[in-house]
Amino acid sequence: MKEAEVRKFHRRLGIILVGFLAVQALTGLVLSVAGLAGYTSWLTKTAGVIHYNWDPLGTLYRVLLTAATAIQGISGIIIYQRIKERQKKPGG
């Protein structure tokens, strides 16, 4: 795959992932802060359902999110390697 194609894929996947990762991060933050404060409400219960329940679809969602995040990281590494290869000077 050409570098331009990898970059395009990486960018599109990142745009899709950012929303889902933000939801996971925000619900995790709500749960952590509420846990530290010993606070429970409808908000923490809803955050819990979104963050780690909602099965079996929730489990599938988290597996896909994890796989997509790993693929995003791998495509970033590929882009980085191609940049480094391009920067190498002949005879240097």
Distance bins in CASP14 RR format, pairs under 12 A and 6 or more apart:
PFRMAT RR
TARGET T0000
AUTHOR 0000-0000-0000
RMODE 2
METHOD distances of the structure
MODEL  1
1 7 0 0 0 0 0 1 0 0 0 0 0
1 8 0 0 0 0 1 0 0 0 0 0 0
1 9 1 0 0 1 0 0 0 0 0 0 0
1 10 0 0 0 0 0 1 0 0 0 0 0
1 74 0 0 0 0 0 1 0 0 0 0 0
1 75 0 0 0 0 1 0 0 0 0 0 0
1 78 0 0 0 0 1 0 0 0 0 0 0
1 79 0 0 0 0 0 1 0 0 0 0 0
1 82 0 0 0 0 0 1 0 0 0 0 0
2 8 0 0 0 0 1 0 0 0 0 0 0
2 9 0 0 0 0 0 1 0 0 0 0 0
2 78 0 0 0 0 0 1 0 0 0 0 0
2 79 0 0 0 0 0 1 0 0 0 0 0
2 82 0 0 0 0 1 0 0 0 0 0 0
3 9 0 0 0 0 0 1 0 0 0 0 0
3 10 0 0 0 0 0 1 0 0 0 0 0
3 75 0 0 0 0 0 1 0 0 0 0 0
3 76 0 0 0 0 0 1 0 0 0 0 0
3 78 0 0 0 0 1 0 0 0 0 0 0
3 79 1 0 0 1 0 0 0 0 0 0 0
3 80 0 0 0 0 0 1 0 0 0 0 0
3 81 0 0 0 0 1 0 0 0 0 0 0
3 82 1 0 1 0 0 0 0 0 0 0 0
3 83 0 0 0 0 1 0 0 0 0 0 0
3 84 0 0 0 0 0 1 0 0 0 0 0
3 85 0 0 0 0 1 0 0 0 0 0 0
3 86 0 0 0 0 1 0 0 0 0 0 0
4 10 0 0 0 0 0 1 0 0 0 0 0
4 11 0 0 0 0 0 1 0 0 0 0 0
4 79 0 0 0 0 0 1 0 0 0 0 0
4 82 0 0 0 0 0 1 0 0 0 0 0
5 11 0 0 0 0 0 1 0 0 0 0 0
5 12 0 0 0 0 0 1 0 0 0 0 0
5 75 0 0 0 0 0 1 0 0 0 0 0
5 78 0 0 0 0 0 1 0 0 0 0 0
5 79 0 0 0 0 0 1 0 0 0 0 0
5 82 0 0 0 0 0 1 0 0 0 0 0
6 12 0 0 0 0 0 1 0 0 0 0 0
6 13 0 0 0 0 0 1 0 0 0 0 0
6 71 0 0 0 0 0 1 0 0 0 0 0
6 72 0 0 0 0 0 1 0 0 0 0 0
6 73 0 0 0 0 0 1 0 0 0 0 0
6 74 0 0 0 0 1 0 0 0 0 0 0
6 75 1 0 1 0 0 0 0 0 0 0 0
6 76 1 0 0 1 0 0 0 0 0 0 0
6 77 0 0 0 0 0 1 0 0 0 0 0
6 78 1 0 1 0 0 0 0 0 0 0 0
6 79 1 0 1 0 0 0 0 0 0 0 0
6 80 0 0 0 0 0 1 0 0 0 0 0
6 81 0 0 0 0 0 1 0 0 0 0 0
6 82 1 0 0 1 0 0 0 0 0 0 0
6 83 0 0 0 0 0 1 0 0 0 0 0
7 13 0 0 0 0 0 1 0 0 0 0 0
7 14 0 0 0 0 0 1 0 0 0 0 0
7 75 0 0 0 0 1 0 0 0 0 0 0
7 76 0 0 0 0 1 0 0 0 0 0 0
7 78 0 0 0 0 1 0 0 0 0 0 0
7 79 1 0 0 1 0 0 0 0 0 0 0
7 80 0 0 0 0 0 1 0 0 0 0 0
7 82 0 0 0 0 1 0 0 0 0 0 0
7 83 0 0 0 0 0 1 0 0 0 0 0
8 14 0 0 0 0 0 1 0 0 0 0 0
8 15 0 0 0 0 0 1 0 0 0 0 0
8 75 0 0 0 0 0 1 0 0 0 0 0
8 79 0 0 0 0 0 1 0 0 0 0 0
9 15 0 0 0 0 0 1 0 0 0 0 0
9 16 0 0 0 0 0 1 0 0 0 0 0
9 17 0 0 0 0 0 1 0 0 0 0 0
9 68 0 0 0 0 0 1 0 0 0 0 0
9 71 0 0 0 0 1 0 0 0 0 0 0
9 72 0 0 0 0 1 0 0 0 0 0 0
9 73 0 0 0 0 0 1 0 0 0 0 0
9 74 0 0 0 0 0 1 0 0 0 0 0
9 75 1 0 0 1 0 0 0 0 0 0 0
9 76 0 0 0 0 1 0 0 0 0 0 0
9 78 0 0 0 0 1 0 0 0 0 0 0
9 79 0 0 0 0 1 0 0 0 0 0 0
10 16 0 0 0 0 0 1 0 0 0 0 0
10 17 0 0 0 0 0 1 0 0 0 0 0
10 68 0 0 0 0 0 1 0 0 0 0 0
10 71 0 0 0 0 1 0 0 0 0 0 0
10 72 1 0 0 1 0 0 0 0 0 0 0
10 73 0 0 0 0 1 0 0 0 0 0 0
10 74 0 0 0 0 1 0 0 0 0 0 0
10 75 1 0 1 0 0 0 0 0 0 0 0
10 76 1 0 1 0 0 0 0 0 0 0 0
10 77 0 0 0 0 0 1 0 0 0 0 0
10 78 0 0 0 0 1 0 0 0 0 0 0
10 79 1 0 0 1 0 0 0 0 0 0 0
10 80 0 0 0 0 0 1 0 0 0 0 0
10 82 0 0 0 0 0 1 0 0 0 0 0
11 17 0 0 0 0 0 1 0 0 0 0 0
11 18 0 0 0 0 0 1 0 0 0 0 0
11 72 0 0 0 0 0 1 0 0 0 0 0
11 75 0 0 0 0 1 0 0 0 0 0 0
11 76 0 0 0 0 0 1 0 0 0 0 0
11 79 0 0 0 0 1 0 0 0 0 0 0
12 18 0 0 0 0 0 1 0 0 0 0 0
12 68 0 0 0 0 0 1 0 0 0 0 0
12 71 0 0 0 0 0 1 0 0 0 0 0
12 72 0 0 0 0 0 1 0 0 0 0 0
12 75 0 0 0 0 0 1 0 0 0 0 0
13 19 0 0 0 0 0 1 0 0 0 0 0
13 20 0 0 0 0 0 1 0 0 0 0 0
13 21 0 0 0 0 0 1 0 0 0 0 0
13 64 0 0 0 0 0 1 0 0 0 0 0
13 65 0 0 0 0 0 1 0 0 0 0 0
13 67 0 0 0 0 0 1 0 0 0 0 0
13 68 1 0 0 1 0 0 0 0 0 0 0
13 69 0 0 0 0 1 0 0 0 0 0 0
13 70 0 0 0 0 0 1 0 0 0 0 0
13 71 1 0 0 1 0 0 0 0 0 0 0
13 72 1 0 1 0 0 0 0 0 0 0 0
13 73 0 0 0 0 1 0 0 0 0 0 0
13 74 0 0 0 0 0 1 0 0 0 0 0
13 75 1 0 0 1 0 0 0 0 0 0 0
13 76 0 0 0 0 1 0 0 0 0 0 0
14 20 0 0 0 0 1 0 0 0 0 0 0
14 21 0 0 0 0 1 0 0 0 0 0 0
14 22 0 0 0 0 0 1 0 0 0 0 0
14 65 0 0 0 0 0 1 0 0 0 0 0
14 68 0 0 0 0 1 0 0 0 0 0 0
14 69 0 0 0 0 1 0 0 0 0 0 0
14 71 0 0 0 0 1 0 0 0 0 0 0
14 72 1 0 1 0 0 0 0 0 0 0 0
14 73 0 0 0 0 1 0 0 0 0 0 0
14 75 0 0 0 0 1 0 0 0 0 0 0
14 76 0 0 0 0 0 1 0 0 0 0 0
15 21 0 0 0 0 0 1 0 0 0 0 0
15 68 0 0 0 0 0 1 0 0 0 0 0
15 72 0 0 0 0 0 1 0 0 0 0 0
16 22 0 0 0 0 0 1 0 0 0 0 0
16 64 0 0 0 0 0 1 0 0 0 0 0
16 65 0 0 0 0 0 1 0 0 0 0 0
16 68 1 0 0 1 0 0 0 0 0 0 0
16 69 0 0 0 0 0 1 0 0 0 0 0
16 71 0 0 0 0 0 1 0 0 0 0 0
16 72 0 0 0 0 1 0 0 0 0 0 0
17 23 0 0 0 0 0 1 0 0 0 0 0
17 24 0 0 0 0 0 1 0 0 0 0 0
17 25 0 0 0 0 0 1 0 0 0 0 0
17 64 0 0 0 0 0 1 0 0 0 0 0
17 65 1 0 0 1 0 0 0 0 0 0 0
17 66 0 0 0 0 0 1 0 0 0 0 0
17 67 0 0 0 0 0 1 0 0 0 0 0
17 68 1 0 1 0 0 0 0 0 0 0 0
17 69 1 0 0 1 0 0 0 0 0 0 0
17 70 0 0 0 0 0 1 0 0 0 0 0
17 71 0 0 0 0 1 0 0 0 0 0 0
17 72 1 0 1 0 0 0 0 0 0 0 0
17 73 0 0 0 0 0 1 0 0 0 0 0
17 75 0 0 0 0 0 1 0 0 0 0 0
18 24 0 0 0 0 0 1 0 0 0 0 0
18 25 0 0 0 0 0 1 0 0 0 0 0
18 65 0 0 0 0 0 1 0 0 0 0 0
18 68 0 0 0 0 0 1 0 0 0 0 0
18 69 0 0 0 0 0 1 0 0 0 0 0
18 72 0 0 0 0 1 0 0 0 0 0 0
19 25 0 0 0 0 1 0 0 0 0 0 0
19 26 0 0 0 0 1 0 0 0 0 0 0
19 27 0 0 0 0 0 1 0 0 0 0 0
19 65 0 0 0 0 0 1 0 0 0 0 0
19 68 0 0 0 0 0 1 0 0 0 0 0
19 69 0 0 0 0 0 1 0 0 0 0 0
20 26 0 0 0 0 0 1 0 0 0 0 0
20 27 0 0 0 0 0 1 0 0 0 0 0
20 50 0 0 0 0 0 1 0 0 0 0 0
20 51 0 0 0 0 0 1 0 0 0 0 0
20 58 0 0 0 0 0 1 0 0 0 0 0
20 61 1 0 0 1 0 0 0 0 0 0 0
20 62 0 0 0 0 1 0 0 0 0 0 0
20 64 0 0 0 0 1 0 0 0 0 0 0
20 65 1 0 1 0 0 0 0 0 0 0 0
20 66 0 0 0 0 0 1 0 0 0 0 0
20 67 0 0 0 0 0 1 0 0 0 0 0
20 68 0 0 0 0 1 0 0 0 0 0 0
20 69 0 0 0 0 1 0 0 0 0 0 0
20 72 0 0 0 0 0 1 0 0 0 0 0
21 27 0 0 0 0 0 1 0 0 0 0 0
21 28 0 0 0 0 0 1 0 0 0 0 0
21 61 0 0 0 0 0 1 0 0 0 0 0
21 62 0 0 0 0 0 1 0 0 0 0 0
21 65 1 0 0 1 0 0 0 0 0 0 0
21 66 0 0 0 0 0 1 0 0 0 0 0
21 68 0 0 0 0 1 0 0 0 0 0 0
21 69 1 0 0 1 0 0 0 0 0 0 0
21 72 0 0 0 0 1 0 0 0 0 0 0
22 28 0 0 0 0 0 1 0 0 0 0 0
22 29 0 0 0 0 0 1 0 0 0 0 0
22 50 0 0 0 0 0 1 0 0 0 0 0
22 65 0 0 0 0 0 1 0 0 0 0 0
23 29 0 0 0 0 0 1 0 0 0 0 0
23 30 0 0 0 0 0 1 0 0 0 0 0
23 46 0 0 0 0 0 1 0 0 0 0 0
23 47 0 0 0 0 1 0 0 0 0 0 0
23 48 0 0 0 0 0 1 0 0 0 0 0
23 49 0 0 0 0 0 1 0 0 0 0 0
23 50 1 0 0 1 0 0 0 0 0 0 0
23 51 0 0 0 0 1 0 0 0 0 0 0
23 54 0 0 0 0 0 1 0 0 0 0 0
23 58 0 0 0 0 0 1 0 0 0 0 0
23 61 0 0 0 0 1 0 0 0 0 0 0
23 62 0 0 0 0 0 1 0 0 0 0 0
23 65 0 0 0 0 1 0 0 0 0 0 0
24 30 0 0 0 0 0 1 0 0 0 0 0
24 31 0 0 0 0 0 1 0 0 0 0 0
24 47 0 0 0 0 0 1 0 0 0 0 0
24 48 0 0 0 0 0 1 0 0 0 0 0
24 50 0 0 0 0 1 0 0 0 0 0 0
24 51 1 0 0 1 0 0 0 0 0 0 0
24 52 0 0 0 0 1 0 0 0 0 0 0
24 58 0 0 0 0 0 1 0 0 0 0 0
24 61 0 0 0 0 1 0 0 0 0 0 0
24 62 0 0 0 0 1 0 0 0 0 0 0
24 65 1 0 0 1 0 0 0 0 0 0 0
24 66 0 0 0 0 1 0 0 0 0 0 0
24 68 0 0 0 0 0 1 0 0 0 0 0
24 69 0 0 0 0 1 0 0 0 0 0 0
25 31 0 0 0 0 0 1 0 0 0 0 0
25 32 0 0 0 0 0 1 0 0 0 0 0
25 47 0 0 0 0 0 1 0 0 0 0 0
25 50 0 0 0 0 0 1 0 0 0 0 0
25 51 0 0 0 0 1 0 0 0 0 0 0
25 65 0 0 0 0 0 1 0 0 0 0 0
25 69 0 0 0 0 0 1 0 0 0 0 0
26 32 0 0 0 0 0 1 0 0 0 0 0
26 33 0 0 0 0 0 1 0 0 0 0 0
26 43 0 0 0 0 0 1 0 0 0 0 0
26 46 0 0 0 0 0 1 0 0 0 0 0
26 47 1 0 0 1 0 0 0 0 0 0 0
26 48 0 0 0 0 0 1 0 0 0 0 0
26 50 0 0 0 0 1 0 0 0 0 0 0
26 51 0 0 0 0 1 0 0 0 0 0 0
27 33 0 0 0 0 0 1 0 0 0 0 0
27 34 0 0 0 0 0 1 0 0 0 0 0
27 43 0 0 0 0 1 0 0 0 0 0 0
27 44 0 0 0 0 1 0 0 0 0 0 0
27 45 0 0 0 0 0 1 0 0 0 0 0
27 46 0 0 0 0 1 0 0 0 0 0 0
27 47 1 0 1 0 0 0 0 0 0 0 0
27 48 1 0 0 1 0 0 0 0 0 0 0
27 49 0 0 0 0 1 0 0 0 0 0 0
27 50 1 0 1 0 0 0 0 0 0 0 0
27 51 1 1 0 0 0 0 0 0 0 0 0
27 52 0 0 0 0 1 0 0 0 0 0 0
27 53 0 0 0 0 0 1 0 0 0 0 0
27 54 0 0 0 0 0 1 0 0 0 0 0
27 62 0 0 0 0 0 1 0 0 0 0 0
28 34 0 0 0 0 1 0 0 0 0 0 0
28 35 0 0 0 0 0 1 0 0 0 0 0
28 36 0 0 0 0 0 1 0 0 0 0 0
28 43 0 0 0 0 0 1 0 0 0 0 0
28 44 0 0 0 0 0 1 0 0 0 0 0
28 46 0 0 0 0 0 1 0 0 0 0 0
28 47 1 0 0 1 0 0 0 0 0 0 0
28 48 0 0 0 0 1 0 0 0 0 0 0
28 50 0 0 0 0 1 0 0 0 0 0 0
28 51 1 0 1 0 0 0 0 0 0 0 0
28 52 0 0 0 0 1 0 0 0 0 0 0
29 35 0 0 0 0 0 1 0 0 0 0 0
29 36 0 0 0 0 0 1 0 0 0 0 0
29 43 0 0 0 0 0 1 0 0 0 0 0
29 44 0 0 0 0 0 1 0 0 0 0 0
29 47 0 0 0 0 1 0 0 0 0 0 0
29 48 0 0 0 0 0 1 0 0 0 0 0
29 51 0 0 0 0 1 0 0 0 0 0 0
30 36 0 0 0 0 0 1 0 0 0 0 0
30 37 0 0 0 0 0 1 0 0 0 0 0
30 39 0 0 0 0 1 0 0 0 0 0 0
30 40 0 0 0 0 0 1 0 0 0 0 0
30 41 0 0 0 0 1 0 0 0 0 0 0
30 42 0 0 0 0 0 1 0 0 0 0 0
30 43 1 0 0 1 0 0 0 0 0 0 0
30 44 1 0 0 1 0 0 0 0 0 0 0
30 45 0 0 0 0 0 1 0 0 0 0 0
30 46 0 0 0 0 1 0 0 0 0 0 0
30 47 1 0 1 0 0 0 0 0 0 0 0
30 48 0 0 0 0 1 0 0 0 0 0 0
30 49 0 0 0 0 0 1 0 0 0 0 0
30 50 0 0 0 0 1 0 0 0 0 0 0
30 51 0 0 0 0 1 0 0 0 0 0 0
31 37 0 0 0 0 0 1 0 0 0 0 0
31 38 0 0 0 0 0 1 0 0 0 0 0
31 39 0 0 0 0 0 1 0 0 0 0 0
31 40 0 0 0 0 0 1 0 0 0 0 0
31 41 0 0 0 0 0 1 0 0 0 0 0
31 43 0 0 0 0 1 0 0 0 0 0 0
31 44 1 0 0 1 0 0 0 0 0 0 0
31 45 0 0 0 0 1 0 0 0 0 0 0
31 46 0 0 0 0 0 1 0 0 0 0 0
31 47 1 0 1 0 0 0 0 0 0 0 0
31 48 1 0 1 0 0 0 0 0 0 0 0
31 49 0 0 0 0 0 1 0 0 0 0 0
31 50 0 0 0 0 1 0 0 0 0 0 0
31 51 1 0 0 1 0 0 0 0 0 0 0
31 52 0 0 0 0 1 0 0 0 0 0 0
31 53 0 0 0 0 0 1 0 0 0 0 0
32 38 0 0 0 0 0 1 0 0 0 0 0
32 39 0 0 0 0 0 1 0 0 0 0 0
32 44 0 0 0 0 0 1 0 0 0 0 0
32 47 0 0 0 0 1 0 0 0 0 0 0
32 48 0 0 0 0 0 1 0 0 0 0 0
32 51 0 0 0 0 0 1 0 0 0 0 0
33 39 0 0 0 0 1 0 0 0 0 0 0
33 40 0 0 0 0 0 1 0 0 0 0 0
33 41 0 0 0 0 0 1 0 0 0 0 0
33 43 0 0 0 0 0 1 0 0 0 0 0
33 44 0 0 0 0 1 0 0 0 0 0 0
33 47 0 0 0 0 1 0 0 0 0 0 0
34 40 1 0 0 1 0 0 0 0 0 0 0
34 41 1 0 0 1 0 0 0 0 0 0 0
34 42 0 0 0 0 0 1 0 0 0 0 0
34 43 1 0 0 1 0 0 0 0 0 0 0
34 44 1 0 1 0 0 0 0 0 0 0 0
34 45 0 0 0 0 1 0 0 0 0 0 0
34 46 0 0 0 0 0 1 0 0 0 0 0
34 47 1 0 0 1 0 0 0 0 0 0 0
34 48 0 0 0 0 1 0 0 0 0 0 0
34 51 0 0 0 0 0 1 0 0 0 0 0
35 41 0 0 0 0 0 1 0 0 0 0 0
35 44 1 0 0 1 0 0 0 0 0 0 0
35 47 0 0 0 0 0 1 0 0 0 0 0
35 48 0 0 0 0 0 1 0 0 0 0 0
36 44 0 0 0 0 0 1 0 0 0 0 0
37 43 0 0 0 0 0 1 0 0 0 0 0
37 44 0 0 0 0 1 0 0 0 0 0 0
38 44 0 0 0 0 1 0 0 0 0 0 0
39 45 0 0 0 0 0 1 0 0 0 0 0
39 47 0 0 0 0 0 1 0 0 0 0 0
40 46 0 0 0 0 0 1 0 0 0 0 0
40 47 0 0 0 0 0 1 0 0 0 0 0
40 48 0 0 0 0 0 1 0 0 0 0 0
41 47 0 0 0 0 1 0 0 0 0 0 0
41 48 0 0 0 0 0 1 0 0 0 0 0
42 48 0 0 0 0 0 1 0 0 0 0 0
42 49 0 0 0 0 0 1 0 0 0 0 0
43 49 0 0 0 0 0 1 0 0 0 0 0
43 50 0 0 0 0 0 1 0 0 0 0 0
43 51 0 0 0 0 0 1 0 0 0 0 0
44 50 0 0 0 0 0 1 0 0 0 0 0
44 51 0 0 0 0 1 0 0 0 0 0 0
45 51 0 0 0 0 0 1 0 0 0 0 0
45 52 0 0 0 0 0 1 0 0 0 0 0
45 53 0 0 0 0 1 0 0 0 0 0 0
46 53 0 0 0 0 0 1 0 0 0 0 0
46 54 0 0 0 0 0 1 0 0 0 0 0
47 53 0 0 0 0 1 0 0 0 0 0 0
47 54 0 0 0 0 0 1 0 0 0 0 0
48 54 0 0 0 0 1 0 0 0 0 0 0
48 55 0 0 0 0 0 1 0 0 0 0 0
48 58 0 0 0 0 0 1 0 0 0 0 0
49 55 0 0 0 0 1 0 0 0 0 0 0
49 57 0 0 0 0 0 1 0 0 0 0 0
49 58 0 0 0 0 1 0 0 0 0 0 0
49 61 0 0 0 0 0 1 0 0 0 0 0
50 57 0 0 0 0 0 1 0 0 0 0 0
50 58 0 0 0 0 1 0 0 0 0 0 0
50 61 0 0 0 0 1 0 0 0 0 0 0
50 62 0 0 0 0 0 1 0 0 0 0 0
51 58 0 0 0 0 1 0 0 0 0 0 0
51 61 0 0 0 0 0 1 0 0 0 0 0
51 62 0 0 0 0 1 0 0 0 0 0 0
51 65 0 0 0 0 0 1 0 0 0 0 0
52 58 0 0 0 0 1 0 0 0 0 0 0
52 59 0 0 0 0 1 0 0 0 0 0 0
52 61 0 0 0 0 0 1 0 0 0 0 0
52 62 1 0 0 1 0 0 0 0 0 0 0
53 59 0 0 0 0 1 0 0 0 0 0 0
53 61 0 0 0 0 0 1 0 0 0 0 0
53 62 0 0 0 0 0 1 0 0 0 0 0
54 60 0 0 0 0 1 0 0 0 0 0 0
54 61 1 0 0 1 0 0 0 0 0 0 0
54 62 0 0 0 0 1 0 0 0 0 0 0
55 61 0 0 0 0 1 0 0 0 0 0 0
55 62 0 0 0 0 1 0 0 0 0 0 0
55 63 0 0 0 0 0 1 0 0 0 0 0
56 62 0 0 0 0 0 1 0 0 0 0 0
56 63 0 0 0 0 0 1 0 0 0 0 0
57 63 0 0 0 0 0 1 0 0 0 0 0
57 64 0 0 0 0 0 1 0 0 0 0 0
58 64 0 0 0 0 1 0 0 0 0 0 0
58 65 0 0 0 0 1 0 0 0 0 0 0
58 66 0 0 0 0 0 1 0 0 0 0 0
59 65 0 0 0 0 0 1 0 0 0 0 0
59 66 0 0 0 0 0 1 0 0 0 0 0
60 66 0 0 0 0 0 1 0 0 0 0 0
60 67 0 0 0 0 0 1 0 0 0 0 0
61 67 0 0 0 0 0 1 0 0 0 0 0
61 68 0 0 0 0 0 1 0 0 0 0 0
62 68 0 0 0 0 0 1 0 0 0 0 0
62 69 0 0 0 0 0 1 0 0 0 0 0
63 69 0 0 0 0 0 1 0 0 0 0 0
63 70 0 0 0 0 0 1 0 0 0 0 0
64 70 0 0 0 0 0 1 0 0 0 0 0
64 71 0 0 0 0 0 1 0 0 0 0 0
65 71 0 0 0 0 0 1 0 0 0 0 0
65 72 0 0 0 0 0 1 0 0 0 0 0
66 72 0 0 0 0 0 1 0 0 0 0 0
66 73 0 0 0 0 0 1 0 0 0 0 0
67 73 0 0 0 0 0 1 0 0 0 0 0
67 74 0 0 0 0 0 1 0 0 0 0 0
68 74 0 0 0 0 0 1 0 0 0 0 0
68 75 0 0 0 0 0 1 0 0 0 0 0
69 75 0 0 0 0 0 1 0 0 0 0 0
69 76 0 0 0 0 0 1 0 0 0 0 0
70 76 0 0 0 0 0 1 0 0 0 0 0
70 77 0 0 0 0 0 1 0 0 0 0 0
71 77 0 0 0 0 0 1 0 0 0 0 0
71 78 0 0 0 0 0 1 0 0 0 0 0
72 78 0 0 0 0 0 1 0 0 0 0 0
72 79 0 0 0 0 0 1 0 0 0 0 0
73 79 0 0 0 0 1 0 0 0 0 0 0
73 80 0 0 0 0 1 0 0 0 0 0 0
74 80 0 0 0 0 0 1 0 0 0 0 0
74 81 0 0 0 0 0 1 0 0 0 0 0
75 81 0 0 0 0 0 1 0 0 0 0 0
75 82 0 0 0 0 0 1 0 0 0 0 0
76 82 0 0 0 0 1 0 0 0 0 0 0
76 83 0 0 0 0 1 0 0 0 0 0 0
77 83 0 0 0 0 0 1 0 0 0 0 0
77 84 0 0 0 0 0 1 0 0 0 0 0
78 84 0 0 0 0 0 1 0 0 0 0 0
78 85 0 0 0 0 0 1 0 0 0 0 0
79 85 0 0 0 0 0 1 0 0 0 0 0
79 86 0 0 0 0 0 1 0 0 0 0 0
80 86 0 0 0 0 0 1 0 0 0 0 0
80 87 0 0 0 0 0 1 0 0 0 0 0
81 87 0 0 0 0 0 1 0 0 0 0 0
81 88 0 0 0 0 0 1 0 0 0 0 0
82 88 0 0 0 0 0 1 0 0 0 0 0
END
